[in-house]
Amino acid sequence: MNTSETPADLVAAEDVLLFVNAAITATGQREFRSDAVGQQLSLDFLHAYVRVNYRRLYASSLALDINDHNALCIVLGLLETSGEASAEERRTEGRLIAARLALLPPQRVYRLFGEVRRAGINNRRTRAIMRDWLAARPDLGHDAVKYRGGVKTAARHIHLRCPEGAEPLAEVGAFLFRPGRLPRYEHRLLDAWRRAHYEQGAVAELPFTVAEGFAARHGMKREVFLKRAAPRMTRLERLRTQEQRVVGDRRPEIDLTVMPLTRLALYVLSLPFEQRAARRTELTGALRTAARRAAGGHAGGWGRVHAVLDDSFSSSGSGQKRRRPLAVALACHHLLEALAAPGAYRGLWTSGRGDALLVRPWGPTPLGIRVLDALEPGPGGAAPDRLVIVSDGWDNAPAGLAGEVLRVWRKRLDPGRRTAVVHVNPVYDADGFDVRRLAAGVPTAGIRDAEDLPALVEIARFAEGRTGAAELHAYLDRRVALFLGEKETVS
């Protein structure tokens, strides 16, 4: 660490790391131990504090693996307070915002545009960002059908010109603002929407979420509708409706191997134990394939890896985030297996179970005992190169044992840090404005998707205290440069 750094530099680095952890894990929704109101109040305070005191670093966090909820909060906060930024800051922020919006699901962006309009944010930069994002959409006619209210709100706010005539933009304008004026539309989806009001055959041509409403209006049987709509469903829509599309004993074919790892883990945990056991080969193979894809170039490069994985009762999450902490642990289990050298991975669940496919939220959290087991030498008498702990940090059987074990291990048994220890936490602690930590000397990072684990391990090293603010700022600058270099931006 640079000894020339001032206490203010160190405080700034700690504040930014605290905010990044929150921006990765928190979504303002209810968690196992805190309600939605407390979560949102805590998150709102953090956003305001970091934006006012560290605006440049606040904007730079858009280039990190933060979740969509916080990315949109940052964008809204930057647009709403553009008068507080210098001209150079506004240019950089505009590029970061445009690059981040290009990565977000369109429904979330349209929801953001609605909040922008309600907040009365209508400066030139905001209009340019919205206009360029709409211009980059691959099919605005599709958006007009699927996200009609959002497109209409955005078009009104930026005064989008929709001329008369047969141009695609003209048809979208007529569809949104002058319905019924045209006898038919050249755009296939716009015309299907028109015909679906009186023609059942046109319903299956529409996006699934739009078609559902028309199917109900026409009184179509659910099985018939789903069979016709299947070719136009997204991968997640097919997965969500597959139980309703079972014909006899035959289940529709769905390629699970193309699903993102954490989302696949959520799906696996949603299945009854009997189905998981019956489909063991399929589900385990899909999880391992997704894990190898997520590991990418890091596969096999982490050496000997031992993991402590939390499947205690608190991993059940909440009604809004059902089984999310357990799904992250299951996904990390398979990802760490892919990251470790062949045959050099060992995963330990807090419940003591040995079958990862059949895990369920149950019992207390004996992290200390499992950490002791994980630090035991593996085959050949060698200690692990890495110990990864995936838990909400509520060590309670007995309380505080994990932190004490790790403290003694680091101070007495491994002062040379031969074993790298990192704790990743999928749950935001609203009262502490951070994710809960096990011990002061153990680097902790928030995690939402297991796929981000390799990048989060790099961020976590800044929380260990051996690197300073200068290194953190340099890391953020590199991430921003990489992020903007790969995306089209606006100034």
C-alpha positions as CSV (number, residue, x, y, z in Angstrom):
1,M,0.0,0.0,0.0
2,N,1.2,3.5,-0.8
3,T,2.3,5.1,2.5
4,S,1.9,8.6,1.0
5,E,-1.8,8.2,0.9
6,T,-3.8,10.4,3.3
7,P,-6.5,9.2,5.7
8,A,-9.0,10.8,3.4
9,D,-7.8,8.7,0.5
10,L,-8.2,5.5,2.5
11,V,-11.7,6.6,3.6
12,A,-12.7,7.3,0.0
13,A,-11.5,3.8,-1.1
14,E,-13.5,2.2,1.7
15,D,-16.6,4.1,0.9
16,V,-16.4,3.2,-2.8
17,L,-15.8,-0.5,-2.0
18,L,-18.8,-0.4,0.4
19,F,-21.0,1.1,-2.4
20,V,-19.8,-1.4,-5.0
21,N,-20.7,-4.3,-2.7
22,A,-24.2,-2.8,-2.2
23,A,-24.7,-2.1,-5.9
24,I,-23.9,-5.7,-6.8
25,T,-26.1,-7.4,-4.2
26,A,-28.9,-5.0,-3.1
27,T,-32.1,-4.6,-5.2
28,G,-34.3,-2.8,-2.7
29,Q,-36.3,-6.0,-2.2
30,R,-37.1,-7.9,1.0
31,E,-34.3,-10.2,2.3
32,F,-34.5,-13.0,4.9
33,R,-33.6,-10.6,7.8
34,S,-34.8,-7.2,6.6
35,D,-37.9,-5.8,4.9
36,A,-38.1,-4.0,1.5
37,V,-38.5,-0.5,3.1
38,G,-35.3,-0.9,5.2
39,Q,-33.4,-2.2,2.1
40,Q,-34.5,0.7,-0.1
41,L,-33.9,3.4,2.5
42,S,-30.4,2.1,3.1
43,L,-29.7,1.9,-0.6
44,D,-31.0,5.4,-1.3
45,F,-28.8,6.8,1.4
46,L,-25.7,5.1,-0.1
47,H,-26.5,6.3,-3.6
48,A,-26.9,9.9,-2.4
49,Y,-23.8,9.8,-0.3
50,V,-21.5,8.4,-3.0
51,R,-22.9,10.6,-5.8
52,V,-22.4,13.8,-3.8
53,N,-18.9,13.0,-2.4
54,Y,-17.4,10.9,-5.2
55,R,-19.3,11.7,-8.4
56,R,-16.6,10.4,-10.8
57,L,-16.2,7.1,-9.0
58,Y,-20.0,6.9,-8.7
59,A,-20.3,7.1,-12.5
60,S,-17.4,4.8,-13.0
61,S,-19.3,2.0,-11.2
62,L,-21.5,1.7,-14.3
63,A,-18.5,-0.1,-15.9
64,L,-18.5,-2.8,-13.1
65,D,-20.7,-5.9,-12.7
66,I,-23.4,-4.1,-10.6
67,N,-27.0,-5.3,-10.9
68,D,-29.5,-3.7,-13.2
69,H,-31.5,-2.1,-10.4
70,N,-28.5,-0.1,-9.2
71,A,-27.3,0.7,-12.7
72,L,-30.7,2.4,-13.4
73,C,-30.5,4.2,-10.1
74,I,-27.1,5.6,-11.0
75,V,-28.2,6.7,-14.4
76,L,-31.3,8.5,-13.0
77,G,-29.2,10.1,-10.3
78,L,-26.6,11.4,-12.8
79,L,-29.2,12.7,-15.2
80,E,-31.1,14.4,-12.4
81,T,-28.1,16.2,-11.1
82,S,-26.2,17.0,-14.3
83,G,-25.9,20.7,-13.1
84,E,-23.5,19.5,-10.4
85,A,-21.0,18.0,-12.9
86,S,-18.4,19.8,-15.0
87,A,-18.4,19.7,-18.8
88,E,-15.8,17.0,-18.9
89,E,-17.6,14.9,-16.3
90,R,-20.9,15.2,-18.3
91,R,-19.1,14.0,-21.4
92,T,-17.7,10.9,-19.6
93,E,-21.0,10.3,-17.9
94,G,-22.9,10.4,-21.2
95,R,-20.7,7.8,-22.7
96,L,-20.9,5.5,-19.7
97,I,-24.7,5.9,-19.5
98,A,-25.1,5.1,-23.2
99,A,-22.9,2.1,-23.0
100,R,-24.7,0.7,-19.9
101,L,-28.2,1.3,-21.4
102,A,-27.1,-0.8,-24.4
103,L,-26.6,-3.8,-22.1
104,L,-29.8,-3.5,-20.2
105,P,-33.1,-5.3,-21.0
106,P,-35.3,-3.0,-23.0
107,Q,-38.2,-3.2,-20.6
108,R,-36.0,-1.8,-17.8
109,V,-34.8,1.1,-20.0
110,Y,-38.3,2.0,-21.0
111,R,-39.2,2.0,-17.3
112,L,-36.3,4.3,-16.7
113,F,-37.5,6.7,-19.4
114,G,-40.9,6.8,-17.6
115,E,-39.1,7.8,-14.4
116,V,-37.1,10.4,-16.3
117,R,-40.4,12.0,-17.6
118,R,-42.1,11.9,-14.2
119,A,-39.0,13.6,-12.6
120,G,-39.2,16.3,-15.3
121,I,-35.6,15.7,-16.5
122,N,-35.5,17.2,-20.0
123,N,-32.1,18.6,-20.6
124,R,-30.3,18.3,-24.0
125,R,-28.0,15.5,-22.8
126,T,-30.9,13.4,-21.6
127,R,-32.9,13.8,-24.8
128,A,-29.8,12.9,-26.8
129,I,-29.2,9.7,-24.8
130,M,-32.8,8.7,-25.2
131,R,-32.9,9.5,-28.9
132,D,-29.7,7.6,-29.6
133,W,-30.9,4.6,-27.7
134,L,-34.2,4.5,-29.6
135,A,-32.4,4.9,-32.9
136,A,-30.2,1.9,-32.1
137,R,-33.1,-0.4,-31.4
138,P,-33.1,-3.2,-34.0
139,D,-36.9,-3.1,-34.5
140,L,-38.9,-0.2,-33.1
141,G,-42.1,-1.6,-34.4
142,H,-41.6,-4.7,-32.3
143,D,-40.9,-2.5,-29.3
144,A,-44.1,-0.5,-30.0
145,V,-46.1,-3.6,-29.8
146,K,-44.4,-5.2,-26.8
147,Y,-43.6,-2.1,-24.8
148,R,-46.2,0.3,-26.1
149,G,-46.5,2.5,-23.1
150,G,-42.8,2.8,-22.7
151,V,-42.2,3.7,-26.4
152,K,-45.0,6.2,-26.3
153,T,-43.7,7.9,-23.1
154,A,-40.1,8.1,-24.5
155,A,-41.3,9.5,-27.9
156,R,-43.4,12.2,-26.2
157,H,-40.6,13.2,-23.9
158,I,-38.0,13.7,-26.6
159,H,-40.5,15.0,-29.2
160,L,-39.7,12.2,-31.6
161,R,-40.7,13.2,-35.1
162,C,-43.0,10.6,-36.7
163,P,-43.8,12.0,-40.2
164,E,-46.8,11.0,-42.3
165,G,-46.3,8.4,-45.0
166,A,-45.3,4.8,-45.3
167,E,-41.9,5.0,-43.6
168,P,-41.3,2.6,-40.7
169,L,-41.1,5.5,-38.2
170,A,-44.3,7.0,-39.6
171,E,-46.1,3.7,-39.1
172,V,-44.9,3.5,-35.5
173,G,-46.1,7.1,-35.0
174,A,-49.5,6.3,-36.4
175,F,-49.7,3.1,-34.3
176,L,-48.9,5.0,-31.1
177,F,-50.6,8.3,-31.5
178,R,-53.2,7.8,-34.3
179,P,-54.6,4.3,-33.8
180,G,-57.3,3.3,-36.3
181,R,-56.2,5.9,-38.9
182,L,-54.4,3.4,-41.2
183,P,-56.5,0.5,-42.7
184,R,-53.4,-1.8,-42.5
185,Y,-49.7,-1.6,-41.6
186,E,-46.7,-2.7,-43.7
187,H,-44.9,-3.8,-40.5
188,R,-45.8,-7.4,-39.8
189,L,-46.2,-7.1,-36.0
190,L,-48.1,-3.8,-36.2
191,D,-50.6,-5.4,-38.6
192,A,-50.8,-8.6,-36.5
193,W,-51.7,-6.5,-33.5
194,R,-54.5,-4.8,-35.5
195,R,-55.8,-8.1,-36.8
196,A,-55.6,-9.8,-33.4
197,H,-58.5,-7.8,-32.2
198,Y,-60.9,-9.8,-34.3
199,E,-58.8,-12.7,-35.7
200,Q,-57.6,-15.6,-33.6
201,G,-55.0,-16.7,-36.1
202,A,-53.1,-13.4,-35.7
203,V,-52.6,-13.9,-32.0
204,A,-49.8,-16.4,-32.4
205,E,-47.8,-13.9,-34.5
206,L,-47.4,-11.5,-31.6
207,P,-44.8,-11.6,-28.8
208,F,-45.9,-14.0,-26.1
209,T,-46.6,-11.4,-23.4
210,V,-48.8,-9.5,-25.7
211,A,-50.5,-12.6,-27.2
212,E,-51.5,-13.8,-23.8
213,G,-53.9,-10.9,-23.3
214,F,-55.5,-11.4,-26.7
215,A,-55.8,-15.2,-26.1
216,A,-57.7,-14.5,-22.9
217,R,-59.9,-12.0,-24.8
218,H,-60.8,-14.6,-27.4
219,G,-61.3,-17.3,-24.8
220,M,-58.6,-19.6,-26.3
221,K,-57.8,-22.8,-24.4
222,R,-54.4,-22.4,-22.7
223,E,-53.0,-25.6,-24.2
224,V,-53.9,-24.6,-27.7
225,F,-52.5,-21.1,-27.3
226,L,-49.2,-22.3,-25.8
227,K,-48.8,-24.8,-28.6
228,R,-49.2,-22.1,-31.3
229,A,-47.1,-19.5,-29.4
230,A,-44.2,-21.8,-28.6
231,P,-42.1,-20.9,-31.8
232,R,-42.1,-17.2,-30.8
233,M,-41.4,-17.7,-27.1
234,T,-38.1,-16.6,-25.6
235,R,-35.9,-19.2,-23.9
236,L,-37.1,-18.2,-20.5
237,E,-40.8,-18.1,-21.6
238,R,-40.4,-21.7,-22.9
239,L,-38.8,-22.7,-19.6
240,R,-41.5,-21.0,-17.5
241,T,-44.4,-22.6,-19.4
242,Q,-42.9,-26.1,-20.0
243,E,-45.0,-27.7,-17.3
244,Q,-48.1,-26.4,-18.9
245,R,-47.0,-27.8,-22.3
246,V,-46.5,-31.4,-21.2
247,V,-48.3,-33.8,-23.7
248,G,-49.0,-37.1,-22.0
249,D,-45.7,-38.1,-20.3
250,R,-43.6,-36.2,-22.9
251,R,-41.9,-33.0,-21.8
252,P,-41.0,-30.3,-24.4
253,E,-37.4,-30.3,-25.4
254,I,-35.5,-27.4,-23.9
255,D,-31.7,-26.9,-24.2
256,L,-30.8,-26.1,-20.6
257,T,-27.1,-25.9,-21.4
258,V,-27.5,-22.5,-23.1
259,M,-29.0,-20.9,-19.9
260,P,-26.9,-18.6,-17.7
261,L,-25.4,-20.5,-14.7
262,T,-27.2,-18.7,-11.8
263,R,-30.6,-18.7,-13.6
264,L,-30.1,-22.4,-14.3
265,A,-29.4,-23.0,-10.6
266,L,-32.6,-21.2,-9.7
267,Y,-34.5,-23.4,-12.1
268,V,-33.0,-26.6,-10.7
269,L,-33.9,-25.6,-7.1
270,S,-37.5,-24.9,-8.2
271,L,-37.9,-28.6,-9.1
272,P,-39.2,-31.2,-6.6
273,F,-36.6,-33.6,-5.2
274,E,-38.1,-36.4,-7.2
275,Q,-37.6,-34.6,-10.5
276,R,-34.1,-33.5,-9.6
277,A,-33.2,-37.1,-8.9
278,A,-34.9,-38.5,-12.0
279,R,-33.2,-35.9,-14.2
280,R,-29.8,-36.0,-12.5
281,T,-27.7,-36.7,-15.6
282,E,-29.4,-33.9,-17.6
283,L,-29.4,-31.3,-14.8
284,T,-25.8,-32.0,-13.6
285,G,-24.6,-32.0,-17.2
286,A,-26.3,-28.6,-17.9
287,L,-24.9,-27.0,-14.7
288,R,-21.3,-28.2,-15.6
289,T,-21.6,-27.0,-19.1
290,A,-22.8,-23.6,-18.0
291,A,-20.1,-23.4,-15.4
292,R,-17.3,-24.2,-18.0
293,R,-18.7,-21.5,-20.2
294,A,-18.7,-19.0,-17.3
295,A,-15.2,-19.9,-16.3
296,G,-13.9,-19.2,-19.8
297,G,-10.1,-18.7,-19.9
298,H,-9.9,-19.1,-16.1
299,A,-10.9,-22.7,-16.3
300,G,-8.5,-25.0,-14.5
301,G,-6.2,-22.1,-13.5
302,W,-7.1,-21.7,-9.8
303,G,-5.1,-24.7,-8.5
304,R,-6.4,-26.5,-5.4
305,V,-9.8,-24.9,-4.4
306,H,-11.8,-25.7,-1.3
307,A,-15.2,-24.0,-0.8
308,V,-17.6,-23.6,2.1
309,L,-21.2,-23.3,0.8
310,D,-24.1,-22.0,2.9
311,D,-27.3,-24.0,2.6
312,S,-28.7,-23.0,6.0
313,F,-32.3,-22.0,6.4
314,S,-31.5,-18.3,5.7
315,S,-30.4,-19.3,2.2
316,S,-34.2,-19.7,1.4
317,G,-34.2,-15.9,0.8
318,S,-37.5,-14.1,0.8
319,G,-40.8,-14.1,-1.1
320,Q,-39.3,-11.7,-3.6
321,K,-35.9,-13.4,-3.8
322,R,-36.9,-17.0,-3.3
323,R,-33.9,-19.3,-2.9
324,R,-31.6,-16.8,-4.4
325,P,-28.7,-17.1,-1.9
326,L,-28.9,-20.9,-2.2
327,A,-28.9,-20.7,-6.0
328,V,-25.8,-18.5,-5.9
329,A,-24.1,-21.1,-3.7
330,L,-25.1,-24.0,-6.0
331,A,-23.9,-22.1,-9.1
332,C,-20.6,-21.1,-7.4
333,H,-20.1,-24.8,-6.4
334,H,-20.1,-25.8,-10.1
335,L,-18.1,-22.8,-11.2
336,L,-15.4,-23.4,-8.6
337,E,-15.2,-27.0,-9.8
338,A,-14.5,-25.7,-13.3
339,L,-12.0,-23.1,-12.1
340,A,-10.0,-25.5,-10.0
341,A,-7.4,-27.8,-11.4
342,P,-8.8,-31.2,-12.5
343,G,-9.6,-33.3,-9.4
344,A,-8.5,-30.5,-7.1
345,Y,-11.9,-29.1,-5.9
346,R,-13.6,-29.8,-2.7
347,G,-17.0,-28.3,-1.8
348,L,-18.4,-28.4,1.8
349,W,-22.0,-27.5,2.5
350,T,-22.9,-26.2,6.0
351,S,-25.6,-28.8,6.4
352,G,-23.0,-31.6,5.8
353,R,-24.8,-32.9,2.6
354,G,-22.7,-34.4,-0.1
355,D,-25.2,-34.3,-2.9
356,A,-25.2,-30.8,-4.4
357,L,-28.2,-31.4,-6.7
358,L,-30.5,-32.2,-3.7
359,V,-29.6,-29.3,-1.4
360,R,-32.3,-27.4,0.3
361,P,-32.4,-24.5,2.9
362,W,-32.2,-26.1,6.3
363,G,-30.8,-25.7,9.7
364,P,-28.3,-23.3,11.4
365,T,-25.0,-21.9,9.9
366,P,-22.0,-23.7,11.3
367,L,-19.5,-21.8,9.2
368,G,-16.7,-22.1,11.7
369,I,-16.7,-25.9,11.7
370,R,-16.9,-26.1,7.9
371,V,-14.0,-23.6,7.6
372,L,-11.9,-25.8,9.8
373,D,-12.8,-28.8,7.6
374,A,-12.0,-26.8,4.4
375,L,-8.5,-25.8,5.7
376,E,-7.5,-29.4,6.2
377,P,-4.9,-30.4,3.7
378,G,-6.1,-32.2,0.7
379,P,-4.7,-35.3,-1.1
380,G,-0.9,-35.3,-0.8
381,G,-0.9,-33.2,2.4
382,A,-1.1,-29.8,0.6
383,A,-3.2,-27.0,1.9
384,P,-5.7,-25.4,-0.6
385,D,-4.4,-22.6,-2.8
386,R,-7.8,-20.9,-2.4
387,L,-10.6,-21.0,0.1
388,V,-13.9,-19.5,-1.1
389,I,-16.7,-19.0,1.4
390,V,-20.2,-18.4,-0.1
391,S,-22.5,-17.3,2.7
392,D,-24.7,-14.5,4.0
393,G,-22.2,-14.2,6.9
394,W,-24.5,-15.0,9.8
395,D,-22.2,-17.5,11.5
396,N,-24.3,-18.8,14.4
397,A,-23.4,-22.3,15.4
398,P,-21.5,-21.2,17.5
399,A,-21.6,-17.5,16.8
400,G,-18.3,-15.9,15.6
401,L,-16.3,-19.2,15.3
402,A,-15.6,-18.7,11.6
403,G,-14.0,-15.3,12.1
404,E,-11.9,-16.6,15.0
405,V,-10.7,-19.6,13.0
406,L,-9.7,-17.4,10.1
407,R,-7.9,-14.9,12.3
408,V,-5.9,-17.6,14.0
409,W,-5.2,-19.4,10.7
410,R,-3.9,-16.2,9.1
411,K,-1.9,-15.0,12.1
412,R,-0.4,-18.3,13.4
413,L,-0.6,-21.0,10.7
414,D,-0.4,-19.1,7.4
415,P,1.2,-15.7,7.9
416,G,2.8,-16.0,4.5
417,R,-0.7,-16.2,2.9
418,R,-0.1,-19.4,1.0
419,T,-3.9,-19.9,1.0
420,A,-5.9,-17.1,-0.5
421,V,-9.2,-16.7,1.4
422,V,-12.2,-14.8,0.0
423,H,-15.8,-14.5,1.2
424,V,-18.5,-13.7,-1.3
425,N,-21.9,-12.7,0.1
426,P,-25.1,-12.7,-1.9
427,V,-27.2,-10.8,0.7
428,Y,-27.1,-7.0,1.5
429,D,-27.2,-6.0,5.1
430,A,-29.3,-2.9,5.2
431,D,-28.4,-2.0,8.8
432,G,-24.6,-2.1,8.1
433,F,-24.8,-0.5,4.6
434,D,-22.7,-3.4,3.3
435,V,-22.6,-7.1,3.0
436,R,-21.9,-8.9,6.3
437,R,-18.3,-9.8,6.9
438,L,-16.8,-12.8,8.8
439,A,-13.6,-11.2,10.0
440,A,-11.7,-7.9,9.5
441,G,-8.8,-9.6,7.7
442,V,-10.9,-11.6,5.3
443,P,-11.7,-9.8,2.0
444,T,-15.4,-9.8,1.3
445,A,-17.3,-9.0,-1.9
446,G,-21.0,-8.9,-2.6
447,I,-22.2,-11.2,-5.3
448,R,-25.5,-11.5,-7.2
449,D,-24.6,-13.9,-10.1
450,A,-22.0,-16.6,-9.8
451,E,-20.7,-15.8,-13.3
452,D,-19.1,-12.7,-11.8
453,L,-17.0,-14.6,-9.3
454,P,-13.6,-14.3,-11.0
455,A,-14.0,-10.5,-11.3
456,L,-15.3,-10.2,-7.8
457,V,-12.3,-12.0,-6.4
458,E,-10.2,-9.2,-8.0
459,I,-12.3,-6.5,-6.4
460,A,-12.2,-8.3,-3.0
461,R,-8.4,-7.9,-2.8
462,F,-8.9,-4.2,-2.4
463,A,-10.9,-4.8,0.8
464,E,-8.0,-6.8,2.3
465,G,-6.1,-3.7,3.2
466,R,-2.9,-4.5,1.3
467,T,-3.7,-2.2,-1.6
468,G,-4.5,1.4,-1.4
469,A,-6.8,4.1,-3.0
470,A,-4.4,4.7,-5.9
471,E,-4.6,1.0,-7.0
472,L,-8.3,1.1,-6.6
473,H,-8.7,4.2,-8.8
474,A,-6.3,2.7,-11.4
475,Y,-8.4,-0.5,-11.5
476,L,-11.6,1.5,-12.0
477,D,-10.0,3.6,-14.7
478,R,-9.0,0.3,-16.5
479,R,-12.5,-1.1,-16.2
480,V,-14.0,2.2,-17.6
481,A,-11.6,2.2,-20.5
482,L,-12.3,-1.4,-21.4
483,F,-16.1,-0.8,-21.0
484,L,-16.2,2.2,-23.3
485,G,-13.8,0.7,-25.8
486,E,-16.1,-2.2,-26.4
487,K,-19.4,-0.3,-26.7
488,E,-20.7,2.4,-29.0
489,T,-21.1,5.6,-27.1
490,V,-22.6,9.1,-27.3
491,S,-21.1,12.3,-26.2
